[in-house]
Amino acid sequence: MSVALVLLACLGGCVSATEDVFETAKAAYTVKADKVRPEGSILVRIFKEESELELWRSGSDGRYALVKSFPMCRWSGKLGPKKATGDRQAPEGFYQVTAGLMNPNSKYHRSFNLGFPNPLEKSLGWSGDALMVHGACSSSGCYAMTDDGVSEIYAAAEKAFALGQSDFQVQAFPFRMTPQQMAKHASDPNISFWRNLKSGYDIFEVTRKEPEVSACAGRYVFDSRRKDGVASMDPRAACPALVAEVAPEVSERRKADLVAERETARTSVPSTAFAYSDGGMNPRFRDLLSRLGPQEMSRLTSRTSVPVSRPDAALADPFSAGR
């Protein structure tokens, strides 16, 4: 029975549900009026193809500035969202991480649950649980980092919660959503979903402010409110009449990106489906591992994490500088 439980946990996510107990996502999105974040709030962005995780922090003007970019050791699957238990896909989408989704005692050193499936994903019938960002450099559907890297992000989150931030947004993308990348992946079956994600990506890229996320008609809706004043949207229902509050410069950015994407598509050859042959290991991280001895490599790649109490200089130096 215990073996069966472990296998089920591995298929559903990357952390055993019997070890890591978290709150679940709500059934519908609540449209929050004038959300205020305290200065020092954080936001996280994840990019699969680049295998990078970014930590951002807000200033006195409410805009976020990049604190540091961390390489992810591994993520599993290929580009595209997670849809089913056991598909070993790492999620893509917009998530809100509360203090209840944090686990300081994970067997993967430190972890925080993305809250997959979020309300939109539930409405689409997508399934899975225990989808994390964690340490131990091992992944079966999660985003894996070094123990030292995840500890730094975890500490930043704890500080933000102490300042009064109720939750922090995680934006998980297949790649940096430039016109060139959108053109490169234009033939992928997920392109419509990715164009929806790009609407939120563009808001943050231009304004450096957290997009307000809701959903209706099976898609994300950003920085929009219901005309009837109701404070919630049902992801499964048709979209009600909405008032969009997207900044004009964001709309201009989108128009320019479409022109650039079409020009790129006209002069280039679309790529084939992207996936790392070794399960999503960052090439820079793989290069670092090739220069380590067997003992250091074992400590980082073991699927049964032994927390590293102090980072080795060889591991800390290559990734210490922010982008």
Contacts in CASP RR format, 6 or more apart in sequence:
PFRMAT RR
TARGET T0000
AUTHOR 0000-0000-0000
METHOD contacts of the structure
MODEL  1
MSVALVLLACLGGCVSATEDVFETAKAAYTVKADKVRPEGSILVRIFKEE
SELELWRSGSDGRYALVKSFPMCRWSGKLGPKKATGDRQAPEGFYQVTAG
LMNPNSKYHRSFNLGFPNPLEKSLGWSGDALMVHGACSSSGCYAMTDDGV
SEIYAAAEKAFALGQSDFQVQAFPFRMTPQQMAKHASDPNISFWRNLKSG
YDIFEVTRKEPEVSACAGRYVFDSRRKDGVASMDPRAACPALVAEVAPEV
SERRKADLVAERETARTSVPSTAFAYSDGGMNPRFRDLLSRLGPQEMSRL
TSRTSVPVSRPDAALADPFSAGR
5 16 0 8 1.000
5 18 0 8 1.000
6 16 0 8 1.000
9 15 0 8 1.000
9 16 0 8 1.000
9 17 0 8 1.000
9 18 0 8 1.000
9 130 0 8 1.000
10 140 0 8 1.000
11 85 0 8 1.000
11 86 0 8 1.000
11 88 0 8 1.000
12 85 0 8 1.000
12 86 0 8 1.000
12 128 0 8 1.000
12 129 0 8 1.000
12 130 0 8 1.000
13 85 0 8 1.000
13 86 0 8 1.000
13 128 0 8 1.000
13 129 0 8 1.000
13 130 0 8 1.000
13 131 0 8 1.000
13 132 0 8 1.000
13 140 0 8 1.000
13 141 0 8 1.000
13 142 0 8 1.000
14 76 0 8 1.000
14 108 0 8 1.000
14 130 0 8 1.000
14 131 0 8 1.000
14 132 0 8 1.000
14 134 0 8 1.000
14 138 0 8 1.000
14 139 0 8 1.000
14 140 0 8 1.000
14 141 0 8 1.000
14 142 0 8 1.000
14 144 0 8 1.000
15 103 0 8 1.000
15 106 0 8 1.000
15 107 0 8 1.000
15 108 0 8 1.000
15 111 0 8 1.000
15 113 0 8 1.000
15 130 0 8 1.000
15 132 0 8 1.000
15 134 0 8 1.000
15 142 0 8 1.000
16 107 0 8 1.000
16 130 0 8 1.000
17 129 0 8 1.000
17 130 0 8 1.000
19 106 0 8 1.000
19 107 0 8 1.000
20 103 0 8 1.000
20 106 0 8 1.000
20 111 0 8 1.000
20 113 0 8 1.000
20 130 0 8 1.000
20 132 0 8 1.000
22 100 0 8 1.000
22 101 0 8 1.000
22 103 0 8 1.000
22 113 0 8 1.000
22 115 0 8 1.000
22 130 0 8 1.000
23 98 0 8 1.000
23 100 0 8 1.000
23 101 0 8 1.000
24 115 0 8 1.000
25 115 0 8 1.000
25 116 0 8 1.000
25 117 0 8 1.000
25 118 0 8 1.000
25 119 0 8 1.000
25 122 0 8 1.000
26 119 0 8 1.000
27 119 0 8 1.000
27 122 0 8 1.000
28 119 0 8 1.000
28 232 0 8 1.000
28 233 0 8 1.000
28 234 0 8 1.000
28 235 0 8 1.000
29 119 0 8 1.000
29 120 0 8 1.000
29 213 0 8 1.000
29 214 0 8 1.000
29 215 0 8 1.000
29 232 0 8 1.000
29 233 0 8 1.000
29 235 0 8 1.000
30 214 0 8 1.000
30 231 0 8 1.000
30 232 0 8 1.000
31 212 0 8 1.000
31 214 0 8 1.000
31 225 0 8 1.000
31 226 0 8 1.000
31 230 0 8 1.000
31 231 0 8 1.000
31 232 0 8 1.000
31 233 0 8 1.000
32 212 0 8 1.000
32 231 0 8 1.000
33 225 0 8 1.000
33 231 0 8 1.000
35 210 0 8 1.000
35 212 0 8 1.000
37 58 0 8 1.000
37 62 0 8 1.000
37 165 0 8 1.000
37 210 0 8 1.000
38 58 0 8 1.000
38 163 0 8 1.000
38 164 0 8 1.000
38 165 0 8 1.000
39 58 0 8 1.000
39 59 0 8 1.000
39 60 0 8 1.000
39 62 0 8 1.000
39 163 0 8 1.000
40 57 0 8 1.000
40 58 0 8 1.000
40 59 0 8 1.000
40 159 0 8 1.000
40 160 0 8 1.000
40 163 0 8 1.000
40 165 0 8 1.000
41 57 0 8 1.000
41 58 0 8 1.000
41 160 0 8 1.000
41 163 0 8 1.000
41 165 0 8 1.000
41 168 0 8 1.000
42 55 0 8 1.000
42 56 0 8 1.000
42 57 0 8 1.000
42 58 0 8 1.000
42 67 0 8 1.000
42 156 0 8 1.000
42 157 0 8 1.000
42 160 0 8 1.000
42 165 0 8 1.000
42 168 0 8 1.000
43 56 0 8 1.000
43 57 0 8 1.000
43 58 0 8 1.000
43 64 0 8 1.000
43 168 0 8 1.000
43 169 0 8 1.000
43 170 0 8 1.000
43 171 0 8 1.000
43 204 0 8 1.000
43 210 0 8 1.000
44 53 0 8 1.000
44 54 0 8 1.000
44 55 0 8 1.000
44 56 0 8 1.000
44 97 0 8 1.000
44 133 0 8 1.000
44 153 0 8 1.000
44 168 0 8 1.000
44 169 0 8 1.000
44 170 0 8 1.000
44 171 0 8 1.000
45 53 0 8 1.000
45 54 0 8 1.000
45 56 0 8 1.000
45 170 0 8 1.000
45 171 0 8 1.000
45 172 0 8 1.000
45 173 0 8 1.000
45 204 0 8 1.000
46 52 0 8 1.000
46 53 0 8 1.000
46 54 0 8 1.000
46 72 0 8 1.000
46 133 0 8 1.000
46 143 0 8 1.000
46 170 0 8 1.000
46 171 0 8 1.000
46 172 0 8 1.000
46 173 0 8 1.000
47 53 0 8 1.000
47 54 0 8 1.000
47 173 0 8 1.000
47 174 0 8 1.000
47 175 0 8 1.000
47 176 0 8 1.000
48 75 0 8 1.000
48 79 0 8 1.000
48 80 0 8 1.000
48 90 0 8 1.000
48 92 0 8 1.000
48 172 0 8 1.000
48 173 0 8 1.000
48 174 0 8 1.000
48 175 0 8 1.000
49 79 0 8 1.000
49 174 0 8 1.000
49 175 0 8 1.000
49 176 0 8 1.000
49 181 0 8 1.000
49 274 0 8 1.000
50 175 0 8 1.000
50 176 0 8 1.000
51 71 0 8 1.000
51 72 0 8 1.000
51 75 0 8 1.000
51 276 0 8 1.000
51 280 0 8 1.000
51 281 0 8 1.000
51 282 0 8 1.000
51 283 0 8 1.000
51 284 0 8 1.000
51 285 0 8 1.000
52 69 0 8 1.000
52 70 0 8 1.000
52 71 0 8 1.000
52 72 0 8 1.000
52 282 0 8 1.000
52 323 0 8 1.000
53 69 0 8 1.000
53 70 0 8 1.000
53 71 0 8 1.000
53 72 0 8 1.000
53 133 0 8 1.000
53 143 0 8 1.000
53 145 0 8 1.000
53 153 0 8 1.000
54 66 0 8 1.000
54 68 0 8 1.000
54 69 0 8 1.000
54 70 0 8 1.000
54 323 0 8 1.000
55 66 0 8 1.000
55 67 0 8 1.000
55 68 0 8 1.000
55 69 0 8 1.000
55 70 0 8 1.000
55 152 0 8 1.000
55 153 0 8 1.000
55 156 0 8 1.000
56 64 0 8 1.000
56 65 0 8 1.000
56 66 0 8 1.000
56 67 0 8 1.000
57 64 0 8 1.000
57 65 0 8 1.000
57 67 0 8 1.000
57 156 0 8 1.000
57 160 0 8 1.000
58 64 0 8 1.000
58 65 0 8 1.000
59 65 0 8 1.000
62 209 0 8 1.000
63 207 0 8 1.000
63 208 0 8 1.000
63 209 0 8 1.000
64 204 0 8 1.000
64 208 0 8 1.000
64 209 0 8 1.000
64 210 0 8 1.000
65 208 0 8 1.000
66 322 0 8 1.000
66 323 0 8 1.000
67 156 0 8 1.000
67 322 0 8 1.000
68 152 0 8 1.000
68 322 0 8 1.000
68 323 0 8 1.000
69 322 0 8 1.000
69 323 0 8 1.000
70 145 0 8 1.000
70 149 0 8 1.000
70 152 0 8 1.000
70 153 0 8 1.000
70 319 0 8 1.000
71 145 0 8 1.000
71 282 0 8 1.000
71 284 0 8 1.000
71 285 0 8 1.000
71 319 0 8 1.000
72 143 0 8 1.000
72 144 0 8 1.000
72 145 0 8 1.000
72 282 0 8 1.000
72 285 0 8 1.000
73 137 0 8 1.000
73 138 0 8 1.000
73 139 0 8 1.000
73 144 0 8 1.000
73 145 0 8 1.000
73 146 0 8 1.000
73 281 0 8 1.000
73 282 0 8 1.000
73 285 0 8 1.000
73 300 0 8 1.000
73 301 0 8 1.000
74 137 0 8 1.000
74 138 0 8 1.000
74 139 0 8 1.000
74 144 0 8 1.000
74 279 0 8 1.000
74 280 0 8 1.000
74 281 0 8 1.000
74 282 0 8 1.000
75 90 0 8 1.000
75 139 0 8 1.000
75 141 0 8 1.000
75 142 0 8 1.000
75 143 0 8 1.000
75 144 0 8 1.000
75 279 0 8 1.000
75 280 0 8 1.000
76 88 0 8 1.000
76 89 0 8 1.000
76 90 0 8 1.000
76 139 0 8 1.000
76 140 0 8 1.000
76 141 0 8 1.000
76 142 0 8 1.000
76 279 0 8 1.000
76 280 0 8 1.000
77 87 0 8 1.000
77 88 0 8 1.000
77 89 0 8 1.000
77 90 0 8 1.000
77 141 0 8 1.000
77 275 0 8 1.000
77 279 0 8 1.000
77 280 0 8 1.000
78 89 0 8 1.000
78 273 0 8 1.000
78 274 0 8 1.000
78 275 0 8 1.000
79 174 0 8 1.000
79 175 0 8 1.000
79 185 0 8 1.000
79 188 0 8 1.000
79 190 0 8 1.000
79 273 0 8 1.000
79 274 0 8 1.000
79 275 0 8 1.000
80 89 0 8 1.000
80 92 0 8 1.000
80 174 0 8 1.000
80 188 0 8 1.000
80 190 0 8 1.000
80 193 0 8 1.000
80 194 0 8 1.000
81 89 0 8 1.000
81 91 0 8 1.000
81 92 0 8 1.000
81 93 0 8 1.000
81 121 0 8 1.000
81 126 0 8 1.000
81 190 0 8 1.000
81 193 0 8 1.000
82 89 0 8 1.000
82 90 0 8 1.000
82 91 0 8 1.000
82 92 0 8 1.000
82 116 0 8 1.000
82 121 0 8 1.000
82 126 0 8 1.000
82 128 0 8 1.000
82 131 0 8 1.000
82 141 0 8 1.000
83 89 0 8 1.000
83 124 0 8 1.000
83 125 0 8 1.000
83 126 0 8 1.000
83 127 0 8 1.000
84 126 0 8 1.000
84 127 0 8 1.000
84 128 0 8 1.000
85 127 0 8 1.000
85 128 0 8 1.000
85 129 0 8 1.000
86 128 0 8 1.000
88 140 0 8 1.000
88 141 0 8 1.000
89 141 0 8 1.000
90 131 0 8 1.000
90 139 0 8 1.000
90 141 0 8 1.000
90 142 0 8 1.000
90 143 0 8 1.000
90 172 0 8 1.000
91 114 0 8 1.000
91 116 0 8 1.000
91 121 0 8 1.000
91 131 0 8 1.000
91 172 0 8 1.000
92 172 0 8 1.000
92 173 0 8 1.000
92 174 0 8 1.000
92 193 0 8 1.000
92 197 0 8 1.000
93 118 0 8 1.000
93 171 0 8 1.000
93 172 0 8 1.000
93 173 0 8 1.000
93 197 0 8 1.000
93 220 0 8 1.000
94 118 0 8 1.000
94 169 0 8 1.000
94 170 0 8 1.000
94 171 0 8 1.000
94 172 0 8 1.000
94 197 0 8 1.000
94 200 0 8 1.000
94 211 0 8 1.000
94 213 0 8 1.000
94 220 0 8 1.000
95 114 0 8 1.000
95 115 0 8 1.000
95 116 0 8 1.000
95 118 0 8 1.000
95 169 0 8 1.000
95 170 0 8 1.000
95 171 0 8 1.000
95 172 0 8 1.000
96 115 0 8 1.000
96 118 0 8 1.000
96 167 0 8 1.000
96 168 0 8 1.000
96 169 0 8 1.000
96 170 0 8 1.000
96 213 0 8 1.000
97 112 0 8 1.000
97 113 0 8 1.000
97 114 0 8 1.000
97 115 0 8 1.000
97 157 0 8 1.000
97 167 0 8 1.000
97 168 0 8 1.000
97 169 0 8 1.000
97 170 0 8 1.000
98 166 0 8 1.000
98 167 0 8 1.000
99 161 0 8 1.000
99 167 0 8 1.000
101 112 0 8 1.000
101 113 0 8 1.000
101 114 0 8 1.000
101 115 0 8 1.000
102 111 0 8 1.000
102 112 0 8 1.000
102 113 0 8 1.000
102 154 0 8 1.000
102 157 0 8 1.000
102 158 0 8 1.000
103 110 0 8 1.000
103 111 0 8 1.000
103 112 0 8 1.000
103 113 0 8 1.000
104 110 0 8 1.000
104 154 0 8 1.000
106 132 0 8 1.000
106 134 0 8 1.000
106 135 0 8 1.000
107 136 0 8 1.000
107 304 0 8 1.000
107 305 0 8 1.000
108 132 0 8 1.000
108 134 0 8 1.000
108 135 0 8 1.000
108 136 0 8 1.000
108 138 0 8 1.000
108 144 0 8 1.000
108 305 0 8 1.000
109 134 0 8 1.000
109 135 0 8 1.000
109 136 0 8 1.000
109 147 0 8 1.000
109 150 0 8 1.000
109 151 0 8 1.000
109 305 0 8 1.000
109 307 0 8 1.000
109 308 0 8 1.000
110 134 0 8 1.000
110 135 0 8 1.000
110 147 0 8 1.000
110 150 0 8 1.000
110 151 0 8 1.000
110 154 0 8 1.000
111 132 0 8 1.000
111 133 0 8 1.000
111 134 0 8 1.000
111 135 0 8 1.000
111 150 0 8 1.000
112 132 0 8 1.000
112 133 0 8 1.000
112 134 0 8 1.000
112 154 0 8 1.000
112 157 0 8 1.000
113 130 0 8 1.000
113 131 0 8 1.000
113 132 0 8 1.000
114 131 0 8 1.000
114 132 0 8 1.000
114 133 0 8 1.000
114 170 0 8 1.000
114 172 0 8 1.000
115 131 0 8 1.000
116 126 0 8 1.000
116 128 0 8 1.000
116 129 0 8 1.000
116 131 0 8 1.000
117 125 0 8 1.000
117 126 0 8 1.000
117 127 0 8 1.000
117 128 0 8 1.000
119 215 0 8 1.000
119 235 0 8 1.000
120 215 0 8 1.000
120 218 0 8 1.000
120 219 0 8 1.000
120 220 0 8 1.000
120 235 0 8 1.000
122 235 0 8 1.000
123 215 0 8 1.000
123 218 0 8 1.000
123 234 0 8 1.000
123 235 0 8 1.000
123 236 0 8 1.000
124 218 0 8 1.000
124 235 0 8 1.000
131 141 0 8 1.000
131 142 0 8 1.000
132 142 0 8 1.000
132 143 0 8 1.000
133 142 0 8 1.000
133 143 0 8 1.000
133 145 0 8 1.000
133 150 0 8 1.000
133 153 0 8 1.000
133 170 0 8 1.000
134 142 0 8 1.000
134 143 0 8 1.000
134 144 0 8 1.000
134 145 0 8 1.000
134 150 0 8 1.000
135 144 0 8 1.000
135 145 0 8 1.000
135 146 0 8 1.000
135 147 0 8 1.000
135 149 0 8 1.000
135 150 0 8 1.000
135 305 0 8 1.000
136 144 0 8 1.000
136 147 0 8 1.000
136 302 0 8 1.000
136 303 0 8 1.000
136 305 0 8 1.000
137 144 0 8 1.000
137 145 0 8 1.000
137 146 0 8 1.000
137 285 0 8 1.000
137 300 0 8 1.000
137 301 0 8 1.000
138 144 0 8 1.000
138 301 0 8 1.000
138 302 0 8 1.000
138 303 0 8 1.000
138 305 0 8 1.000
139 279 0 8 1.000
139 280 0 8 1.000
143 172 0 8 1.000
145 153 0 8 1.000
146 300 0 8 1.000
146 308 0 8 1.000
146 311 0 8 1.000
146 315 0 8 1.000
147 305 0 8 1.000
147 307 0 8 1.000
147 308 0 8 1.000
147 311 0 8 1.000
148 308 0 8 1.000
148 311 0 8 1.000
148 315 0 8 1.000
148 316 0 8 1.000
157 168 0 8 1.000
160 168 0 8 1.000
169 210 0 8 1.000
169 213 0 8 1.000
171 200 0 8 1.000
171 201 0 8 1.000
171 204 0 8 1.000
173 197 0 8 1.000
173 201 0 8 1.000
174 185 0 8 1.000
174 190 0 8 1.000
174 194 0 8 1.000
174 197 0 8 1.000
175 181 0 8 1.000
175 185 0 8 1.000
175 274 0 8 1.000
177 194 0 8 1.000
177 197 0 8 1.000
177 198 0 8 1.000
177 201 0 8 1.000
177 202 0 8 1.000
178 257 0 8 1.000
179 257 0 8 1.000
179 258 0 8 1.000
179 259 0 8 1.000
179 260 0 8 1.000
179 261 0 8 1.000
179 263 0 8 1.000
179 264 0 8 1.000
180 260 0 8 1.000
180 261 0 8 1.000
180 264 0 8 1.000
182 191 0 8 1.000
182 194 0 8 1.000
182 195 0 8 1.000
182 198 0 8 1.000
182 257 0 8 1.000
182 261 0 8 1.000
183 261 0 8 1.000
183 262 0 8 1.000
183 264 0 8 1.000
183 265 0 8 1.000
183 268 0 8 1.000
183 270 0 8 1.000
184 264 0 8 1.000
184 268 0 8 1.000
184 270 0 8 1.000
184 271 0 8 1.000
185 191 0 8 1.000
185 194 0 8 1.000
185 270 0 8 1.000
185 271 0 8 1.000
185 274 0 8 1.000
186 261 0 8 1.000
186 265 0 8 1.000
186 270 0 8 1.000
187 270 0 8 1.000
188 194 0 8 1.000
188 273 0 8 1.000
196 219 0 8 1.000
196 220 0 8 1.000
197 220 0 8 1.000
199 220 0 8 1.000
199 222 0 8 1.000
199 254 0 8 1.000
200 211 0 8 1.000
200 213 0 8 1.000
200 220 0 8 1.000
200 222 0 8 1.000
202 250 0 8 1.000
202 253 0 8 1.000
202 254 0 8 1.000
202 257 0 8 1.000
203 209 0 8 1.000
203 211 0 8 1.000
203 222 0 8 1.000
203 223 0 8 1.000
203 246 0 8 1.000
203 247 0 8 1.000
203 250 0 8 1.000
204 210 0 8 1.000
204 211 0 8 1.000
205 253 0 8 1.000
206 247 0 8 1.000
206 249 0 8 1.000
206 250 0 8 1.000
206 253 0 8 1.000
207 247 0 8 1.000
207 249 0 8 1.000
207 250 0 8 1.000
211 222 0 8 1.000
211 223 0 8 1.000
212 222 0 8 1.000
212 223 0 8 1.000
212 224 0 8 1.000
213 220 0 8 1.000
213 221 0 8 1.000
213 222 0 8 1.000
214 220 0 8 1.000
214 221 0 8 1.000
214 222 0 8 1.000
214 224 0 8 1.000
214 233 0 8 1.000
215 221 0 8 1.000
215 233 0 8 1.000
215 235 0 8 1.000
216 233 0 8 1.000
216 234 0 8 1.000
216 235 0 8 1.000
216 237 0 8 1.000
216 238 0 8 1.000
216 239 0 8 1.000
216 240 0 8 1.000
217 237 0 8 1.000
217 238 0 8 1.000
217 239 0 8 1.000
218 235 0 8 1.000
218 236 0 8 1.000
221 233 0 8 1.000
221 239 0 8 1.000
221 242 0 8 1.000
222 246 0 8 1.000
223 244 0 8 1.000
223 245 0 8 1.000
223 246 0 8 1.000
224 242 0 8 1.000
224 243 0 8 1.000
224 244 0 8 1.000
224 245 0 8 1.000
224 246 0 8 1.000
225 242 0 8 1.000
225 243 0 8 1.000
225 245 0 8 1.000
226 233 0 8 1.000
226 240 0 8 1.000
226 241 0 8 1.000
226 242 0 8 1.000
226 243 0 8 1.000
227 240 0 8 1.000
227 241 0 8 1.000
227 242 0 8 1.000
227 243 0 8 1.000
228 240 0 8 1.000
228 241 0 8 1.000
230 240 0 8 1.000
233 239 0 8 1.000
233 240 0 8 1.000
278 286 0 8 1.000
284 318 0 8 1.000
284 319 0 8 1.000
288 314 0 8 1.000
288 315 0 8 1.000
288 318 0 8 1.000
289 297 0 8 1.000
289 300 0 8 1.000
289 301 0 8 1.000
291 314 0 8 1.000
292 300 0 8 1.000
292 314 0 8 1.000
296 312 0 8 1.000
296 314 0 8 1.000
296 315 0 8 1.000
299 306 0 8 1.000
299 308 0 8 1.000
300 315 0 8 1.000
END
